[in-house]
Amino acid sequence: MIATHAPRATGSAVWADALLLSFAQAGYVLAEPPVLQPAEPFLDLSGEDIRKSLYLTTDGTGEELCLRPDLTIPVARQYLASGRAGKAAGFSYLGPVFRYRGSAPSEFLQAGIESFGRRDRPAADAEMLALALEATRAFGVNEVEIRTGDVALFTALIDALGLYPVWRRRLMKDFNRRISLEQDIEQLTVTSGATRNEYEGVLAALAGSDRKAALALVTDLMSIAGASNVGGRTVAEIADRFLEQSTLKAGALPRDALAIIKRFLAISGDPRQAIAQLRVLASDAKLDIAAAIDALESRVGFMAARGIDTAVTRFSTSFGRGLDYYTGFEFELHARDNGVEPLVAGGRYDGLLQRLGSDTPIPAVGFSVWVEALAEMGKPGRPS
């Protein structure tokens, strides 16, 4: 159900009234998706690692269900099922989510905003950051550290370098999972093809192939062998592994690409200075990443127009939030000098709605508020 009003949340908490009022005044309608959700979208879009934290059950047909671990995917599914799918629409939410967190309570409150269908991406991104800052002020928290990044820049860089598809996927996965990119890149550049194994013929046949060709070859080989999986691995997983090994043997990541990626990942600080450094890098390395840099520059301009002091905003090309579905702008708000876990976090996820079943791409951006952390450090009832 999508509500048209903002009911009072968690009793008489003043911060809840202030938070929901700020969302409503900005034009975001309160959404209240069901607590029980299909588990598949969370597993597909957030990775199997999330299974350890989900509260799972099955219905009478055997479909796997879960208590919602967050509200972004449920709100997105609700939007797609409505008559507004594909049109610009904005929703807010405040409600319980359920996730195993060790000694911490498994049920906790999450608030936030999701904006769908807006084509003015830089302006929408800046609005999300401005509203996120308003959300912290609803708790009386007025001083926060703003950390931002843009996965679209890294995607543009990898595409411009013309790497084999398997390396593109591997590096993007590293970036999204917050794995040490530099460590993995070094490993890829020093890997030698001297070591032989029992699958030399398959690896040779896959040299230079894309994922579709690799999957077709492995499917044929396994069909001949009369097998559908090996050691619990699916055909797709086996194909990916063979393709990765084949590309390693081909020495697919040259040293010049390593140097460019390292230089790119070292750029951080004031967003406007970072933009200048990115343009110099693109010129020096003859990289076609101007569109991604222009989008970043436009976003920074809209941020400034909304009164955000971009000079104290921390930008880093290596910043990522650890989720596969982000496609562009990403940000976190942290307590000053105490910022391991974010108070508010979000970003752009233009590919998510298609992965949830939309026939066409739909722009999407949003953020989540970690209510517990803000309530603990804030002064509820005294928003600035």
N, C-alpha and C positions, 0 to 999 in steps of 0.2 A: 504494500500500500504506500502511496505517496501522499503525505499529509499536506494540507494547505495552511496550517498554522503551526506554531511552535509551542507544544505543551511544556509545562514546567517539568524539569528533569531533576531526578534525585532529590525529591522533597522540595525544600525551600532554599536550596543552594543559590545564593545570589550570583555566584560566578556563572552558573548555568543559564540564568536569565540574561545576563550580560553577553555571554557568548552567543547564544541563539539569537538574541536581538541584533547583534552586529552582523550575523549571517543573513538574517531576514531583511535588514535594511539594505544590504548589498544586493538583494534580489534572489537569494538562494532559498528554494522551497525545501521544507523539511521532508526527508525520506525516512521511511521506517520499514526496511526489508525484513523478511522472516529470519528468525534466529537459526532455523534449520535450513541448511543449504546443500546442494549437490557437492560432493567432495572433489569431483574430477577437475573443475576449473582451478581450484587452489593447487592441486597436485601438478597439473599441467603447466600452470603459469608461474608458480613460485618454486617448483622443483620438489623432488622426492624428499629432500631434507625436512620439508615442513611436516611430513607425515608424523614425525616423532612428537610434534606439538599439537596435532589435531585430536579432537574428541570425535571419534568415528562411530557410526552405526550403519545399519542397512534397513531398507524398507521391505515390503512384502514381495517386491519384484527382484530383490537382490541388488538394487542400486545403492551405491555407497554414499552415505550422507554424513554431514559433519555440523557441529555447532560452529557458527561463523567465526573464523579466526581474525578477520578484519572486516571492514565495511566497504572498501573500494569495489571489489568484485561484486558483492551483492547489490550495491547501488547501480553499478554498470549493467548488470543483468536486468534489473528492474526497469531501467531506462530503455533498454532494447526491447523489452516486452510491452512498452507503452506505445501510444500513438505518436509520441514525440521523437521516436528514434530517427536520427539523422538531422534533426533540427537542433538549433542552439538551445540548451537548457542547463540550468544550474541547480544543484541540490546540496543541502547540508544534512548533517546527521549528528546524533548524540545518543549512544546506547551501549549496552554491554557487548563485549566480544569474549571469546573463549579460546585460550591457548595455554598448553602446559608450559610453565616457566620455572620448574624446579621448586624452590622454597617460596617463591612469590605466588600470590593468588592467581588461580587460573581464569577467573572471571574478573574483568576490569573494564572500565569505561573508555570509549574512544569517541572523539568528536572529529568533525572535519567537513570538507567541501569537495565536491566533484563537479567539474565544468565540462560539458560535452558539446561538440558541434561548432565551436567558435573557430572561425578561419583566421582571425587576427591573432596568431599565436604569440608573438612577442608581447602584445598588450595583455593577453590573457595570462601569460606567465607572470608578468609584473603584478597583475591584480592578485594572483594567488599569494605571492610573497607579501604584498601589502596587507591582505586579509589575515595571513598567518601572523604577522606582527600585531595586528589588532587583537587576535585571539590571545596572545600572551598578555596583552594589556588588560583583557577582561579578568585575568587572575591577579592583576596588580603587579605583573612582572614587566618592567619597562626597559631593562637593559639586557640585551641578548647578543650573542655572537651569530652573525649570518654567514653560513658556509654555502657556496654555490658551485655548480659544475654544469657540464653539458655533454652528455654521452653522444649527441649528434656530431660534435666536433671530432671525437675519437673515431666514430664510424666513418666520417668523411675522410679522415686521415688514412685509415686502413684501406678504404676503397681507392683512394688516390695512389697508394703505394702499389696497387695491383698484385697483392699477395694471392696465393692459392686459396680457394674457398675454405679448405680445411683449417688453414691458419687464421683466416678471417674469423671463423666460428670460434676457434680456440682462444684467440686474443679477446674477442668480445665477451666470451664466457669468463675469462680471467678478470676482465674489467668489471663486469657485472657482479661477480662473486667476491670482489675485493681481494683476490689472490694477488700475490706480488707479480705484477706484469714483468718487471725487470728481470726477476729471477727466471721466469719461464722463458722470456725472450732469449736470455743468455744460453739457456739449455738448448733451445731450438737452433741457435747458431753454431754450437759446438758439437751437436749430434753428428756422429759419423755413420756413413753407410757401410763401413767395413764389416760389421758384425752380420753374420748370416743366420737365417732361421729357416724353419721348415716350410714357410709360406713364401719363399722367394718368388715363385712363379706368379702368385696372386699379386704380390706387391709390385712386381714389374708390370703386370697387366693394368694396374691401377694408376701408374705414374702419370701425373698431369690430369687425371680424371676429376670430374665434379662429383657431388654427392649422389645425384640421380644415377649417373653411370655406375658408381661404386655399388649402390644399392641393387641395381639390376644384375650386376655380375655376381654379387654374393648371393642374391636370391636364386639365380640359376644354379650356382654351385651347390647350395644347400638343398635345392630341389632334387638335383641329381643324387645327392647323398641321402635323400629321404629324411632330412632333419628340418625342424622348424625353429629350434634354438639350440645353443651350445652352452652348457654350464649356467643356464638361466638367462643368458643374454639373448635379446631379440635379434632378428636379421638386421634391423637398422643399427643397433648398437655394434654389432660385429662389423658391419660395413664402415661405420665411422672409425672404428679402431684400425681396420686395415688401411683406410684412406689416410689416417694420421701417420701410421708407420711408413706408408709409401712416400708421403710427402717429406717426412724426416729424412729418408734415404736420399731424396732428391736435393737436399740442402736448400729448401724453399725460402728461407729467411736470410737474405744476404746482409752483410755487415753494414752496408749503407742504410738499409731499412732500419736496422737496430739503432743506429746513431740518430736517425730522424725521430724515431719513436721516443727514444730517451730524451731528446731535446724538447719534444712536444710535452712529455709528461712532467718536465721540470718547470713549466710555466705556471706561476701562481702569484696571488697577491691582489693588488688593485685591478678590478675588471678592465678599466680603460688601458692600463699599462699592459695587461695580458693581451688585449686585442692588438695592440701595436706589435708585441712580440710574435703573435701568431701570424700577422701579415708579413713580417720579416722572414719568419720560417718558411711560409708558403712561397715567398719570392725566391729565397735562397735554394730551396729544394725543388722548385718548379712544381708545386703541388696545387691541384685545382680544388681548394677548400674554401674559396671566397664566399660561397653562398652560406655556409655554416658560420663563418666569421661575421658576415653581415647580419645574420639572424641574432647572434650574440650581441652585437653592437646595438641593434634596434631594441632588444630587450633591456639592455642597460639604460638606454635613453628613456624608455617607458618607466623603468624603476625610479629614475631620477625625477621624472614628471610627477610621480606619486609621492614624492617627498622622502624617498629612501636615500640615505647617504651612501652612495656607491663607493666612496673613498674608503669607508670602513667595512665594506662588504668583502669578505674573503672569497676569491675565486680560485679554483684549481682545475687544471685540465685532467688531473688524475682522480678527481672526486667522483664517487659513484655510491649509490645507495644499496647495492647488493641484490637488486631484483631484476630479472631478465626483461620484464615488460616495459621498463623505462626507455624512451626513445630520444629524449632531448634534455631540456632544462631539469635540473635536480637541485634540491636545497634542503638544508637543515638549520633549525634555530637551536642554539645551545646556550646553557647558562654560562656566563662569563667566568673564565678560569676554572670551570668545573664541567667540561663538556664531553664526557665519554658517550653518554646516551642523549639523543636529541629530545627537545621539548615539543617541537613540531617538525614534521618532515613531509616532503612531497616532491612532485615533479610532473613532467609530461610523459604520457603513455599512449601515443597515437595508434599503436598497433593492437592494443588490448581488446577493443570492441570487435574487431574482425576475428580475433582468436576466440571470442565468446559467441560468434555466430553472425555478425553483421556482414551483409553482402558487399558493402563498400567501406572504405576507410572513414573513420570519424575521429576528428581531433579530440583529445581529452587531456585534462590537466587537473590536479587536485592536491590536497594535503590532508594529513591526519594529525590530530592533537593528542599528545600523551597527557591525558587529564591528571593522572596520579602525580606525575612529576611536577606539573605546573601548580597543582593544588597544594603540594607539599612545600614548594618554595615561594609561592605567591602570597598575596594578601587579599583573599577573596572579598569581593564587595567594594573594593577600592580601585576600580579601573581608572586609568588616567584619562 
